[in-house]
Amino acid sequence: MGPPPILARVWRGVRIESVHRGSVAVVDEAGTLVASEGAARAGIYLRSAAKPFQAMALLEAGGERAFRLGSDEIALLCASHGGEPRHVRVARRLLERGGFTVEDLACGAHPPMHEPSARALAAAGERPTALHNNCSGKHAGLLLACRLRGLGPAGYWKASHPIQKIVIDRLAAFCAVAPSRIGIAVDGCSLPVFHVSLFALALAYARLVSGGRRSLPGAESVPQRICRAMWESPGMVAGRGRFTTELLEAGPGSWIGKEGAEGVYAMGLAPSGRGAKALGIAFKIEDGSARARDAIALEILDRLGRLPRRARASLRHHLAPPVRNARGLEVGRLAAEVPLKNL
């Protein structure tokens, strides 16, 4: 088998300087592969694209009511946030509602990904804490899930902890794979990271955005609540200047999106008309770079005919971003091109 296909090219002047290769899967909620490029059934680590499913361990146990969670809190459970002051406040609030402190977080500390927040923290002579970690919301949610389910929080981050079995079971159900077929390693934040196929990740997002079945007349399912939180609080899912936040702002009710490290991205597209099925999109950039990720995501939406004019206008700066030098001069551009077979 040869290398994955080229999904994006980086031009300097009139010549191609670099390329980004990868694979794409587009799957409907029934499990049909609608379109693909490269190795759609190749295994990948989901990284942070798994966060909405990890949040289910808390929400399915009644966590929204038990801990008085609003859309800000639920969105942060699913977030790879920038460590802005608002993110830190909500993460701390989550911990406090379960009787936890920052010392209970096992994610480790790193400077805010939002550079102005990182500079402000340094200028104040303060060091980052685990609350600034982009995964602090996910960790806080798992601690609250342990509290609500009567599970000891010690070692909640280990694959052997009971809360992780609950997480794996829910992810497996959405991916339509047996829990034993999900590979496990250690993520950047010390939690288990899951290995499934691109196809399975795309299917999971199709099922997530389709909302699942309502358990009671008029009731909102957990998948529906997660999507609504991401649409109502997009700034909590990522933050200022971040593609995922801008994508969510451009398509409330139409799509959700979530990045994962090492060039992973997943999207769920709500049904486009009567009788239509929800779609899931998952792709992995082979070299792990995020440089072309945003343009590739929009190119796929465009190829599927799911990038309306208004959304295109608000996201146009991600479509073909310029390459600039140290003086700010435009010296090239990045261009995504994803043909997508089976269309």
SVG drawing of the C-alpha trace seen along z (x, -y; Angstrom):
<svg xmlns="http://www.w3.org/2000/svg" viewBox="-44 -43 55 51">
<polyline fill="none" stroke="black" stroke-width="0.4" points="0.0,0.0 1.3,-3.4 1.3,-6.6 -2.0,-8.3 -3.3,-10.8 -2.4,-14.5 -5.1,-16.5 -3.4,-19.9 -0.5,-21.6 1.6,-24.5 2.8,-26.9 5.7,-29.3 5.6,-31.6 4.6,-29.6 6.0,-26.2 4.8,-23.6 7.0,-23.5 5.2,-21.0 2.2,-18.6 0.0,-17.2 -1.3,-13.6 -4.1,-11.9 -7.3,-9.9 -11.0,-10.8 -14.2,-8.9 -17.7,-10.2 -20.3,-7.9 -24.0,-8.2 -25.8,-7.4 -26.9,-4.0 -23.2,-3.0 -22.9,-3.4 -19.6,-4.8 -20.8,-7.7 -17.5,-9.0 -13.8,-8.5 -10.3,-9.3 -7.3,-7.2 -7.6,-4.5 -11.0,-5.2 -10.8,-2.1 -7.3,-2.8 -6.9,-2.8 -6.2,-6.2 -5.9,-7.5 -9.0,-9.7 -7.2,-12.1 -9.5,-15.0 -12.1,-14.1 -13.3,-11.5 -14.3,-14.2 -18.0,-14.5 -18.3,-10.7 -16.2,-10.9 -18.7,-13.6 -21.5,-11.1 -20.2,-9.3 -21.4,-12.3 -24.5,-13.4 -26.1,-10.0 -25.9,-9.6 -28.0,-12.8 -25.0,-15.1 -26.7,-18.1 -29.3,-18.3 -27.2,-17.0 -24.5,-19.7 -26.6,-22.4 -24.7,-22.4 -25.5,-24.9 -24.2,-25.0 -20.9,-26.6 -20.1,-23.7 -21.2,-21.0 -19.3,-22.6 -16.2,-22.7 -16.5,-19.0 -16.1,-18.5 -13.4,-21.2 -9.8,-21.5 -9.9,-25.0 -7.4,-27.8 -6.9,-28.4 -8.6,-31.8 -9.8,-33.3 -13.4,-32.3 -12.3,-28.7 -10.4,-28.6 -13.4,-30.0 -15.8,-27.3 -13.3,-24.5 -12.9,-25.6 -16.7,-25.9 -17.1,-22.3 -14.6,-21.1 -16.2,-23.0 -19.6,-21.6 -18.3,-18.1 -16.2,-19.1 -12.9,-18.8 -9.9,-21.1 -7.3,-21.7 -5.0,-19.3 -7.5,-16.5 -6.9,-17.0 -4.5,-14.5 -4.1,-16.3 -0.9,-18.3 -0.3,-21.9 0.7,-23.7 0.5,-27.4 -2.7,-28.6 -2.9,-27.8 -4.5,-31.2 -1.3,-33.3 -2.7,-36.6 -3.8,-34.7 -0.4,-33.0 1.3,-36.4 -1.0,-37.9 -0.4,-35.1 3.4,-35.4 3.2,-39.2 1.3,-38.8 4.1,-36.5 1.8,-33.5 2.4,-29.9 -0.1,-27.9 -2.0,-25.2 -3.9,-22.2 -6.9,-24.4 -5.2,-26.0 -4.7,-22.6 -6.9,-22.3 -8.3,-19.1 -9.2,-20.3 -13.0,-20.4 -12.9,-16.7 -11.0,-15.7 -13.4,-17.7 -16.3,-16.0 -14.9,-12.5 -14.3,-13.4 -18.0,-14.6 -19.1,-11.4 -17.2,-9.4 -18.8,-11.4 -22.3,-10.9 -21.9,-7.2 -20.4,-6.4 -17.0,-5.5 -13.8,-6.5 -12.1,-9.2 -8.6,-8.0 -6.9,-6.8 -9.9,-8.0 -7.4,-8.6 -6.2,-5.0 -7.6,-2.6 -8.4,-0.1 -10.7,-2.5 -14.5,-1.7 -15.3,-5.1 -13.1,-4.4 -15.0,-1.2 -18.2,-3.3 -16.5,-5.7 -15.3,-2.8 -18.7,-1.2 -20.4,-4.4 -17.8,-5.1 -18.0,-1.5 -21.8,-1.8 -21.5,-5.0 -18.6,-3.5 -20.5,-0.2 -17.5,1.8 -17.0,4.2 -15.3,2.5 -12.6,5.2 -11.7,4.0 -10.9,0.5 -7.1,0.0 -5.9,-1.8 -2.8,-3.9 -2.1,-7.0 -3.1,-10.5 -1.2,-13.8 -3.4,-14.5 -2.7,-11.0 -6.2,-9.7 -6.7,-6.6 -6.7,-7.5 -8.7,-5.3 -7.7,-3.6 -10.5,-2.9 -10.9,-3.3 -11.6,-6.6 -14.8,-4.9 -15.9,-4.3 -15.1,-7.8 -17.1,-9.3 -20.0,-6.9 -19.9,-8.0 -20.2,-11.7 -23.1,-11.0 -24.9,-9.3 -24.0,-12.0 -25.4,-14.8 -28.5,-12.7 -29.4,-13.0 -30.3,-9.5 -33.8,-8.4 -35.7,-10.4 -36.2,-8.3 -39.4,-10.2 -41.8,-12.3 -40.4,-15.8 -37.1,-14.8 -33.8,-15.9 -31.3,-13.0 -27.7,-13.3 -26.3,-13.5 -28.8,-16.3 -27.8,-18.2 -24.1,-17.9 -24.7,-19.3 -26.9,-22.1 -24.2,-23.0 -21.6,-23.2 -23.8,-25.4 -24.8,-27.7 -21.3,-28.0 -18.9,-27.6 -16.3,-29.8 -16.0,-27.2 -15.3,-24.3 -12.1,-26.0 -11.8,-29.8 -10.9,-33.1 -9.2,-32.8 -9.8,-29.0 -11.3,-27.3 -13.6,-25.0 -15.3,-27.9 -15.7,-29.8 -17.0,-26.6 -19.6,-26.1 -20.6,-29.8 -21.1,-29.5 -23.4,-26.5 -25.5,-26.3 -28.0,-23.4 -26.2,-22.3 -22.9,-20.8 -20.6,-20.2 -16.8,-19.8 -14.0,-18.8 -10.3,-18.7 -7.9,-16.0 -4.1,-16.2 -1.9,-14.9 -4.0,-16.1 -7.3,-14.5 -10.6,-16.2 -14.2,-15.0 -17.5,-16.6 -21.2,-15.7 -23.6,-17.1 -27.3,-17.2 -29.7,-15.8 -30.1,-18.3 -33.7,-17.6 -36.7,-15.4 -35.7,-11.7 -32.0,-12.6 -29.5,-11.0 -27.0,-12.6 -23.4,-12.4 -20.2,-12.0 -16.8,-13.1 -13.4,-12.1 -10.0,-12.7 -6.4,-12.2 -3.5,-14.2 -0.6,-11.7 2.2,-13.9 0.2,-15.0 0.3,-18.7 -2.6,-21.0 -1.5,-23.5 -3.8,-22.3 -6.5,-20.9 -9.0,-23.8 -8.8,-24.2 -9.3,-20.5 -12.3,-20.5 -14.0,-23.3 -12.9,-21.7 -14.7,-18.5 -17.9,-20.4 -17.7,-22.2 -17.3,-19.0 -20.4,-17.6 -22.4,-20.6 -22.8,-21.5 -20.9,-24.8 -23.6,-27.6 -22.7,-31.0 -23.0,-32.8 -20.8,-30.2 -18.3,-30.3 -18.0,-34.1 -17.5,-33.9 -14.9,-31.2 -13.2,-32.4 -9.9,-33.2 -9.5,-29.4 -10.2,-28.3 -6.8,-29.2 -4.7,-30.8 -1.7,-32.8 1.9,-31.9 3.6,-34.9 7.2,-35.7 8.6,-37.4 7.7,-40.9 4.1,-39.8 4.5,-39.7 2.4,-37.1 4.8,-34.7 2.6,-31.8 -0.7,-30.0 -2.1,-26.7 -4.6,-25.0 -6.8,-22.0 -8.0,-19.6 -9.9,-16.5 -11.5,-14.8 -13.6,-12.3 -14.4,-9.0 -17.8,-7.4 -19.6,-10.8"/>
</svg>
